[in-house]
Each structure stands twice: as C-alpha cells, then as structure tokens.
C-alpha cells in the first residue's frame, strides 16, 4: 500500500486545528499537486459501515488508504441499486469527480447526495460544489449546487437534488463534483445521477451562485 498515513499523522489528529497537512500553504495548491493518501474516492455496498483506521480502496489512485477521519464510523446507504460512491479525506485537499454526459430532451438532472461538514462552517476552503463544465477545455459553465455558510445545513441525509439543464439539450457537458476540504474532514456520498423530462417529486431547495 506504500506509506502508512498513520506514520505521518499520529492518531489522525490535525496540527494547528486544521486538516492534516505537510504545509499550511496546501490551501493554495491545486489538484495536480495532490498527495495520493489525502483523499479516497470509494464505492460502498448498501449498508456498509466504514471504521476509522480501516483500509479502503481508492478508485482514483488504485491503492488502499487507511481512513483517519474523526467523523468515522459511517454507514452508507444506496438510493438506487446496491452501491454508492463516497469521498473521505485524510489531509487538506480539493477533490474532483466528473463525467461527460449527453443532455437529452427535457434536460432535468437529478441526483442523490449526502454530506457532513465536520468543520461546522462553510467557506471557500470548505465547500461542496456541483457544476456544469465544457468537456473540451474544462471551463466552468454553470453552478447547480453550492454550500453557503449560514444558508446550507452542515449535514444532510441522502437527499434528491434537481437542476434544469434544458439549455444544454442536444449537447455533451461535463458534470463535475468538487469537494474542497482544506479546513477539516468533510464526508460526502453520491448516487443515482440521471436525466428526465420532468421532476418526479417536489424538489429540494438547492443553493446556487450567480455564475
């Protein structure tokens, strides 16, 4: 598995009251300067409980990573099928997950999402964003969800969100999830991204920015 993160951060405790980091300047770093053991993009079975210090397979770096989050243990539930994607962190970093998708007629995107911000504050260094990007150059087109301090709850159960992407009907776009966890542990899980021609249940109010 390579380096054991427990050797770098004894007990998983964060220096200076923040998420573990070799340098405080990590807040200014981009994804390409990442430490492989800082984050885990994993897949959990429905009902699976992940324990602190348990080694979990990271599908991004293709390694086992020992989980240090103070928010563990956590039990995951799938909203569709038997599996759910999740993100956990060991160090301060920005984490992205995206897929290029074709937007058909109607263009109503819905997805199921659960999160828990263990910092208790949202900021530019501690937020969750779902956005639409250009698949050619990765440029930002629209933000469809963003956590806002004082507005967004710091944790939610698995909840369905909606976004009207009818303006992109007939086009391929990049659906992008960005989890910024520079200040403390921030759990999130995602399931059942899909398109439809209409909303099937009353929507959950989602926070949007002005982009």
C-alpha positions, 0 to 999 in steps of 0.5 A: 500500500506504500506509506502508512498515513498513520506514520505521518499523522499520529492518531489522525489528529490535525496540527494547528486545528486544521486538516492534516497537512505537510504545509499550511500553504496546501490551501493554495495548491491545486489538484495536480499537486495532490498527495495520493493518501489525502483523499479516497474516492470509494464505492460502498455496498448498501449498508456498509459501515466504514471504521476509522483506521480501516483500509479502503480502496481508492478508485482514483489512485488504485491503492488502499488508504487507511481512513483517519477521519474523526467523523468515522464510523459511517454507514452508507446507504444506496438510493438506487441499486446496491452501491454508492460512491463516497469521498473521505479525506485524510489531509487538506485537499480539493477533490474532483469527480466528473463525467461527460454526459449527453443532455437529452430532451427535457434536460432535468438532472437529478441526483442523490447526495449526502454530506457532513461538514465536520468543520461546522462552517462553510467557506471557500476552503470548505465547500461542496460544489456541483457544476456544469463544465465544457468537456473540451477545455474544462471551463466552468459553465454553470453552478447547480449546487453550492454550500453557503455558510449560514444558508446550507445545513452542515449535514444532510441525509441522502437527499434528491437534488434537481437542476434544469439543464434544458439549455444544454439539450442536444449537447455533451457537458461535463458534470463535475463534483468538487469537494474542497476540504482544506479546513477539516474532514468533510464526508460526502456520498453520491448516487443515482445521477440521471436525466428526465423530462420532468421532476418526479417529486417536489424538489429540494431547495438547492443553493446556487451562485450567480455564475 
